[in-house]
Amino acid sequence: MENSSEFNEILLSVGFVGMTLIIIGFFLWKYPPKKVNHLYGYRTRSSMKSQERWDHAQAFSAREMIKQGVLLVFLGGVLMLFRDLTLLVSITIFMILLLGSFLVVIARTERSLKDKFK
């Protein structure tokens, strides 16, 4: 049987990604990019249409990143209880949670932009 500590390290990564999202979200919330740019911040075609849209997207997406980060930290802690998962299952769970959290941030921010700027 494979070493179960490997699986725990993979599942522990969920919490590390969550902490990273919290830190990045906090940084973007406190120090948002002031002007529309192609380098830093929440950059989509929709968010870059005007300065007002840009400012809204930066604040909204930063809060969403923090929320998703907190959720991932919590889920990472819960997942650490499951020690007998196979490597494939652990990696699959990690990828689903990672991609899912990013998709949630994007979907909610884009919906907020659409609702606010009809």
Secondary structure, 3 states (H helix, E strand, C coil): CCCHHHHHHHHHHHHHHHHHHHHHHHHHHHCCCCCCCCCCCCCCCCCCCCHHHHHHHHHHHHHHHHHHHHHHHHHHHHHCCCCCCCHHHHHHHHHHHHHHHHHHHHHHHHHHHHHHCC
